[in-house]
Structures are given as structure tokens and as C-alpha cells.
């Protein structure tokens, strides 16, 4: 009797996780942050199945294996990529780098080194303080920045001119249109994104509102959202953003399981919260996750293929 209860209890926990993840049922704290660890739940379901078989509860073991397969089916595609890798625009290239600087001068210096080495066209930064903004002043020729204390500052740096755009009131985002200097290539609107971290119940409503305030990519404007979303692809709120006309660049090329936080620490287990969401009309050529010394995040560099301009300009 005890072995039956233990076996089915382990399987039931994994089954509940599968149901919550599959149907986007996560609500409030701590369920939302816990769901970020869904890739580990795949292993947990396998362990539950093995334990059930060890306890000689074959039905529970088989159920655990089915649940493991179900969870893997939700997680694996972002690590495999798909046919959309070669689709999208081919009119022009745009290399987009996003980095959370953790309010650390050392991270700013590391970012400068990455920019010199990787030569991105646009850099989206989060946790940009006024002091760090001064240090990064010459990072790239053009900038639209909103430095703030306390980790709430964001900014965009670019090799080509930027045209500032209005952001939703109260949101921790910086928005600008990046000039592609004609040639019939769309000039994309880039957002540097940093929703509030859902680390406590009092943050949940603002985290949700921050993500829901992000715009769709369904009009003539080609949009790219790049930043620390404080959300993984296992969060329904982020999937809703993507469903409004975006693709997760890393998932498209099979790099969606490369963790970006916390860098340099073993606790908590690493997750992928930094993303480049590209307009689905653009193509994704490559994505690389890069070490960013001094920060608790890794940087993400995505090379995109821009579509032709809808207006032909």
C-alpha cells in the first residue's frame, strides 16, 4: 500500500506539471517562477517512472513514461529547430545583441569587448544605470537610452541612425526605429525589453502587465523585441506575445535550451529568460549565447534577415 501511494504520488506531481504547462494554467507566485524549470521536469518524470518500476508499480511507471514524453514534446522543439530557419526575409542582414548588464561596470566593459569582436548592428541593454550609460557612451555611433537607477534602465545602441518611438507609459522599455539606409529593406522597430521579475506575489500583476503591453507584429511595421523578458517559453504570457506575430530566434535555430540566467552560479538551476523575438516576416540565420563577464546573465546575439520594405522604400 505504501509503495503504491509513493509511486502514484510522484507520478501525480509530474502529471499536474504537464497539465499546467500544456494548457497555460500557471497563476501567481510561486507557480509562475517554478514553471520556468519545466525542462528539468522532463528528467523528474523519468525519475518518477524509474522509481515506480523499482517499487514494482508497473502502471505508475508506464504513466510516468507517458508524462515524460509529453513534457519532452513541449520542450524539445526549441532545442531542435525547424523548417522556419530558412524562411523569412532575405533583403538585408541585421545582427541584434541583447545584454542585461546587472548594473555592473565590469559587465559594461565586457559588453564593449563583445561589440568590438562580434560587430552587432543593434545592441539592446537592460539594467543600464546613468553611470554605466556614461561609460558606454561611445559603444556605437547612435543611441536612444533611458538609464535609471535600481536596474530599471534600458537602452538601444546602433551603427545606423535611430529614431526614437514612444513607449507605453510606465513601461521599462526603450523603443527606436533602426535605419537600414534604403535599398528596399524594411527599417525595423526595435524594443529593449525588461519586464519586472516575478519573484514574489506583489510583482505578478506588473510582470503580466509589462508583457501584455508589448506590441503585436501584425501591421506594416517590422518589429524586434530584444531583452531580459524574465520569462521562458514555458510561460503562457510569453507564448502569447510570440503568438502575436513573432518567433523566438533561438528556438528557430535549435538554440532555445541554451540557458542565459543565472550565469556563474549553480543555484537556482539555469533557465532561458533572455530572448530576441523577431517579426515572423524576418528570417533567422543564427543565434549565439555569449558569456558576459560581471553579469548574472549571458548575452544573446541573433543574426536576422530583414524582409523587403512593405512600401518599397
C-alpha positions as CSV (number, residue, x, y, z in Angstrom):
1,X,0.0,0.0,0.0
2,X,2.8,2.5,0.9
3,X,4.7,1.7,-2.3
4,X,1.5,2.3,-4.3
5,X,0.9,5.7,-2.7
6,X,4.5,6.8,-3.1
7,X,4.7,5.7,-6.8
8,X,1.5,7.4,-7.8
9,X,2.2,10.5,-5.7
10,X,5.4,11.0,-7.7
11,X,3.7,10.5,-11.0
12,X,0.8,12.7,-10.0
13,X,3.1,15.7,-9.3
14,X,4.6,15.3,-12.8
15,X,1.1,14.9,-14.4
16,X,0.0,18.1,-12.7
17,X,3.1,19.9,-14.1
18,X,2.3,18.6,-17.6
19,X,-1.3,19.8,-17.4
20,X,-0.4,23.2,-16.1
21,X,2.3,23.7,-18.7
22,X,0.3,22.3,-21.7
23,X,-2.8,24.5,-21.0
24,X,-1.1,27.6,-19.7
25,X,-2.7,27.3,-16.3
26,X,0.1,28.8,-14.2
27,X,-1.2,31.6,-11.8
28,X,0.6,33.6,-9.3
29,X,3.6,33.0,-7.1
30,X,5.3,30.6,-6.8
31,X,3.7,28.7,-9.7
32,X,4.9,31.1,-12.4
33,X,8.6,31.1,-11.4
34,X,8.6,27.4,-10.8
35,X,7.3,26.7,-14.2
36,X,10.5,28.1,-15.7
37,X,12.2,24.9,-14.7
38,X,9.9,22.7,-17.0
39,X,13.0,21.3,-18.9
40,X,14.1,19.8,-15.6
41,X,10.6,18.4,-15.1
42,X,11.2,16.1,-18.0
43,X,14.0,14.5,-16.1
44,X,11.8,14.5,-13.0
45,X,9.1,12.5,-14.8
46,X,11.7,9.9,-15.9
47,X,12.9,9.6,-12.3
48,X,9.3,9.2,-11.1
49,X,8.8,6.4,-13.7
50,X,12.0,4.6,-12.7
51,X,11.1,4.9,-9.0
52,X,7.7,3.4,-9.8
53,X,9.2,0.5,-11.6
54,X,11.6,0.0,-8.8
55,X,8.7,-0.1,-6.4
56,X,7.1,-2.7,-8.7
57,X,4.2,-0.5,-9.7
58,X,4.2,-1.1,-13.4
59,X,1.1,1.0,-14.2
60,X,2.5,4.0,-12.4
61,X,5.8,3.5,-14.2
62,X,4.2,3.4,-17.6
63,X,2.2,6.6,-16.7
64,X,5.4,8.3,-15.7
65,X,7.0,7.5,-19.0
66,X,4.0,8.8,-20.9
67,X,4.1,12.0,-18.9
68,X,7.9,12.3,-19.6
69,X,7.2,12.0,-23.3
70,X,4.5,14.6,-23.1
71,X,6.8,17.1,-21.3
72,X,9.6,16.4,-23.7
73,X,7.3,17.1,-26.6
74,X,6.7,20.6,-25.2
75,X,10.4,21.3,-24.5
76,X,12.3,19.5,-27.3
77,X,11.3,21.6,-30.3
78,X,13.2,24.7,-29.1
79,X,16.3,22.6,-29.0
80,X,15.8,21.1,-32.4
81,X,14.9,24.0,-34.6
82,X,12.7,23.6,-37.6
83,X,12.0,24.4,-41.2
84,X,11.3,28.1,-40.5
85,X,15.1,28.6,-40.1
86,X,15.5,29.3,-43.8
87,X,12.2,31.2,-44.2
88,X,11.5,34.9,-43.9
89,X,13.1,37.9,-45.5
90,X,16.4,37.9,-47.4
91,X,16.6,41.5,-48.3
92,X,19.1,42.6,-45.6
93,X,21.0,41.4,-42.6
94,X,20.6,42.7,-39.0
95,X,22.8,41.5,-36.1
96,X,21.0,42.1,-32.8
97,X,22.7,41.7,-29.4
98,X,20.9,41.9,-26.1
99,X,22.6,42.0,-22.7
100,X,21.5,42.5,-19.1
101,X,24.4,44.4,-17.5
102,X,23.4,43.7,-13.9
103,X,24.3,47.3,-13.0
104,X,27.9,46.3,-13.0
105,X,30.7,48.4,-14.6
106,X,32.6,45.1,-15.3
107,X,29.7,43.9,-17.4
108,X,29.7,47.2,-19.4
109,X,33.4,46.7,-20.2
110,X,32.7,43.1,-21.2
111,X,29.9,44.3,-23.5
112,X,32.2,46.7,-25.2
113,X,34.6,43.9,-25.9
114,X,31.8,41.7,-27.3
115,X,30.7,44.6,-29.6
116,X,34.2,45.0,-30.9
117,X,34.5,41.3,-31.6
118,X,31.1,40.4,-32.9
119,X,30.2,43.7,-34.6
120,X,26.4,43.7,-34.0
121,X,24.3,46.3,-35.8
122,X,22.0,47.0,-32.8
123,X,22.6,46.4,-29.1
124,X,19.8,46.2,-26.6
125,X,20.8,46.7,-22.9
126,X,19.0,46.3,-19.7
127,X,19.8,47.4,-16.1
128,X,21.5,50.4,-17.6
129,X,22.4,53.0,-14.8
130,X,23.3,56.6,-15.5
131,X,26.9,55.9,-14.6
132,X,27.1,53.0,-17.0
133,X,25.5,55.0,-19.7
134,X,28.3,57.5,-19.5
135,X,30.8,54.7,-19.6
136,X,29.1,53.2,-22.7
137,X,28.7,56.5,-24.4
138,X,30.8,55.5,-27.5
139,X,29.7,51.9,-27.7
140,X,28.2,52.5,-31.2
141,X,27.7,55.8,-33.1
142,X,24.0,56.1,-32.4
143,X,21.9,55.6,-29.2
144,X,18.5,56.0,-27.7
145,X,18.7,55.3,-24.0
146,X,16.7,55.6,-20.8
147,X,19.2,55.0,-17.9
148,X,17.7,54.7,-14.5
149,X,18.9,53.6,-11.1
150,X,17.9,50.3,-9.5
151,X,18.2,48.1,-12.5
152,X,15.3,49.7,-14.4
153,X,17.2,51.4,-17.2
154,X,17.1,50.2,-20.8
155,X,18.7,51.4,-24.0
156,X,19.5,50.9,-27.7
157,X,22.8,51.4,-29.5
158,X,23.1,51.2,-33.2
159,X,25.6,51.5,-36.1
160,X,23.0,53.4,-38.2
161,X,20.7,56.2,-37.1
162,X,17.9,55.6,-34.6
163,X,14.6,57.4,-34.5
164,X,13.0,57.3,-31.0
165,X,9.5,56.0,-30.7
166,X,7.0,56.4,-27.9
167,X,6.9,53.5,-25.4
168,X,3.8,52.6,-23.3
169,X,3.6,54.8,-20.3
170,X,5.3,53.4,-17.2
171,X,7.0,50.6,-19.1
172,X,10.7,49.7,-18.7
173,X,11.4,49.7,-22.4
174,X,13.2,51.7,-25.0
175,X,11.8,51.9,-28.5
176,X,13.5,53.1,-31.6
177,X,13.4,52.6,-35.4
178,X,16.6,51.5,-36.9
179,X,17.6,53.0,-40.3
180,X,18.6,50.4,-42.9
181,X,19.6,53.2,-45.3
182,X,17.1,52.4,-48.0
183,X,17.7,49.7,-50.6
184,X,14.1,48.4,-50.3
185,X,14.8,46.9,-46.9
186,X,12.4,47.3,-44.0
187,X,13.6,49.7,-41.2
188,X,12.7,47.6,-38.1
189,X,11.4,49.0,-34.9
190,X,13.5,47.5,-32.1
191,X,12.4,47.3,-28.4
192,X,14.7,46.9,-25.5
193,X,12.5,44.9,-23.1
194,X,12.8,44.2,-19.3
195,X,9.6,43.3,-17.5
196,X,9.6,43.1,-13.7
197,X,10.9,39.8,-12.4
198,X,8.0,37.6,-11.0
199,X,9.9,36.8,-7.8
200,X,7.1,37.5,-5.4
201,X,3.3,37.7,-5.4
202,X,3.3,41.5,-5.3
203,X,5.2,41.5,-8.6
204,X,2.9,39.2,-10.5
205,X,0.4,41.8,-11.8
206,X,3.1,44.2,-13.1
207,X,5.1,41.3,-14.7
208,X,1.9,40.3,-16.5
209,X,1.1,43.9,-17.5
210,X,4.6,44.5,-18.8
211,X,4.4,41.5,-21.2
212,X,0.9,42.3,-22.3
213,X,1.9,45.9,-23.1
214,X,4.3,44.7,-25.8
215,X,3.0,45.4,-29.3
216,X,2.0,42.8,-31.9
217,X,3.9,42.4,-35.2
218,X,0.9,42.4,-37.4
219,X,0.9,45.8,-39.2
220,X,3.4,47.2,-41.7
221,X,6.0,47.9,-39.0
222,X,8.6,45.1,-38.7
223,X,9.3,44.7,-35.0
224,X,12.1,43.1,-33.0
225,X,11.7,42.6,-29.2
226,X,15.1,42.0,-27.5
227,X,15.9,41.8,-23.8
228,X,15.6,40.1,-20.5
229,X,11.9,39.0,-20.5
230,X,12.1,37.4,-17.1
231,X,10.1,34.6,-18.7
232,X,10.8,31.4,-20.6
233,X,9.0,29.7,-23.4
234,X,7.2,27.6,-20.7
235,X,5.3,30.7,-19.6
236,X,1.9,31.2,-21.2
237,X,2.4,35.0,-21.1
238,X,5.5,34.9,-23.2
239,X,3.9,32.5,-25.6
240,X,1.0,34.9,-26.0
241,X,3.5,37.7,-27.0
242,X,5.1,35.4,-29.6
243,X,1.7,34.4,-31.0
244,X,1.1,38.0,-31.9
245,X,3.4,37.7,-34.9
246,X,6.8,36.8,-33.6
247,X,9.2,33.9,-33.5
248,X,11.8,33.2,-30.8
249,X,15.0,33.4,-32.7
250,X,16.9,30.9,-30.5
251,X,14.1,28.3,-30.8
252,X,14.0,28.7,-34.6
253,X,17.7,27.6,-34.9
254,X,17.6,25.0,-32.2
255,X,19.4,27.1,-29.5
256,X,16.3,27.6,-27.3
257,X,17.6,25.5,-24.5
258,X,20.8,27.4,-24.0
259,X,20.5,28.9,-20.6
260,X,21.0,32.7,-20.1
261,X,20.5,33.1,-16.3
262,X,22.0,32.7,-13.7
263,X,25.4,32.9,-15.2
264,X,28.3,31.7,-13.0
265,X,26.0,30.1,-10.3
266,X,24.6,26.7,-9.7
267,X,21.6,27.8,-7.7
268,X,18.9,28.2,-9.0
269,X,19.2,25.8,-12.0
270,X,19.9,27.8,-15.2
271,X,17.0,28.9,-17.4
272,X,16.5,30.9,-20.6
273,X,15.0,34.3,-19.9
274,X,16.8,36.5,-22.4
275,X,15.3,36.4,-25.9
276,X,15.3,38.0,-29.3
277,X,11.8,37.8,-30.6
278,X,11.8,38.5,-34.4
279,X,8.9,39.5,-36.5
280,X,7.8,36.3,-38.2
281,X,8.3,38.1,-41.6
282,X,12.1,38.1,-40.9
283,X,14.4,35.2,-41.2
284,X,16.7,33.8,-38.5
285,X,20.2,32.9,-39.7
286,X,22.0,32.2,-36.4
287,X,21.8,32.7,-32.6
288,X,24.7,32.6,-30.2
289,X,24.7,32.8,-26.4
290,X,27.8,34.6,-25.2
291,X,29.5,34.9,-21.8
292,X,29.2,38.4,-20.3
293,X,31.7,38.8,-17.5
294,X,30.4,40.7,-14.5
295,X,26.8,40.0,-15.2
296,X,24.5,37.3,-13.9
297,X,23.1,37.0,-17.5
298,X,24.6,35.8,-20.7
299,X,24.2,37.9,-23.8
300,X,22.3,36.7,-26.9
301,X,23.4,37.6,-30.4
302,X,20.9,36.9,-33.3
303,X,21.5,37.4,-36.9
304,X,18.3,38.2,-38.7
305,X,17.4,38.5,-42.4
306,X,15.1,41.5,-42.8
307,X,12.2,41.4,-45.2
308,X,11.7,43.9,-48.0
309,X,10.0,47.2,-47.1
310,X,6.2,47.0,-47.4
311,X,6.3,50.4,-49.0
312,X,9.2,49.6,-51.4
313,X,11.4,52.3,-49.9
